[in-house]
C-alpha cells in the first residue's frame, strides 16, 4: 500500500477522536457578516492561514487553496481520476475550516500543522497538475449540515459498506453527526487484494500493554479475546480481552492502524500465543471511501455527486470566489 494511504487512519482516529486540542485561529480568517452561523462560512476573499511546518519547526503564512493542494496530494494518489481528487479537495477544505473554527493547533498557536497527528497530511512535493486542477475546480467549496461545517471523514476502503455512524466506526461522541449513514462502497470492485482480506497477529505481551494503557485496567495474563458488540454495518464496537472491555476503534489505534487495518473483523481470537485478527477494509469506515470515490469517478460521477453519496442531507456551498 502506498505511503499516502498509511497516513489516513492515524489522522482520522487521532484528530477526530479529540487528541488534537483547540488553539487560536489566524487573523487572516475574516468572515463576512455578524450572524454566528455565517461567521465561519462566508469570506470576502480567500483566507491566508498560519501553517506550522514540522520539518523546519517554523510557521509560514500560506493561501488556503495552496495549502489544500498539498493536503490532497498527500491524502490521495495524485494520478487518480480527476473527480475523485476534486472530492478529496472538498473534504480537505471542509476539514481545515472546521478545525480552524474549533481553534486550530494549540501547541503552536497556528491555524494548521503539517503533522498528521496534529492536523492532516500535507506534502507539497507530490502536487501535480491534476491536483492543482482538482483544487481549482472546487475552489471555496465546502460541505455543510444545517449551516455548519461537517466532519469530513474519509478512509481508504470500507470493506464493502461504510459505518452507520461515527460512534460505530470511530467511537466519536463529541457531537452528533446525522449526516453519517451506512452506504454501499463501490470501491470493492477495484480495490487492492489486501483491502479485501487481511490477517494481523500480535504478541500477547503487546496486547496486554496496550489494553492496560487504553482501558486503564491490566487484563493480566491473556487467555481469551472476543468481540462483544457489533454495529449495524458489522464493525466491532466493543471487544473483551480477558475481563477487560474496551472500544474496538481505540484498540485499533493502540495496536496500530496499519496492522489492525479496520474494525470490520470476523475473527478475534487467541491462537498459538498470539492475538489473531482477520478482517477486510482499510480505515475506520466513516464517511468517504477513497477507493469508492475513485470507482464513482470512473463511472462518470462529478465531485459534487461523489461527496453527497457518502454524506447525507449536506449542502455544498462556495464560501469564497
Secondary structure as UniProt FT lines:
FT   HELIX           3..6
FT   HELIX           8..17
FT   TURN            27..28
FT   TURN            36..37
FT   HELIX           38..40
FT   STRAND          48..53
FT   TURN            54..57
FT   STRAND          58..63
FT   HELIX           64..75
FT   TURN            78..79
FT   HELIX           82..101
FT   TURN            102..103
FT   TURN            106..109
FT   STRAND          112..113
FT   TURN            116..118
FT   HELIX           124..126
FT   HELIX           129..137
FT   TURN            138..140
FT   STRAND          141..145
FT   TURN            146..147
FT   STRAND          148..149
FT   STRAND          154..155
FT   TURN            159..160
FT   HELIX           166..170
FT   TURN            178..179
FT   HELIX           186..189
FT   HELIX           193..196
FT   STRAND          198..203
FT   HELIX           204..215
FT   STRAND          225..230
FT   TURN            232..233
FT   STRAND          236..241
FT   TURN            242..243
FT   STRAND          244..247
FT   HELIX           248..255
FT   TURN            257..259
FT   STRAND          265..271
FT   TURN            272..273
FT   STRAND          274..279
FT   STRAND          288..289
FT   HELIX           290..298
FT   TURN            299..300
FT   HELIX           303..310
FT   TURN            312..313
FT   STRAND          315..318
//
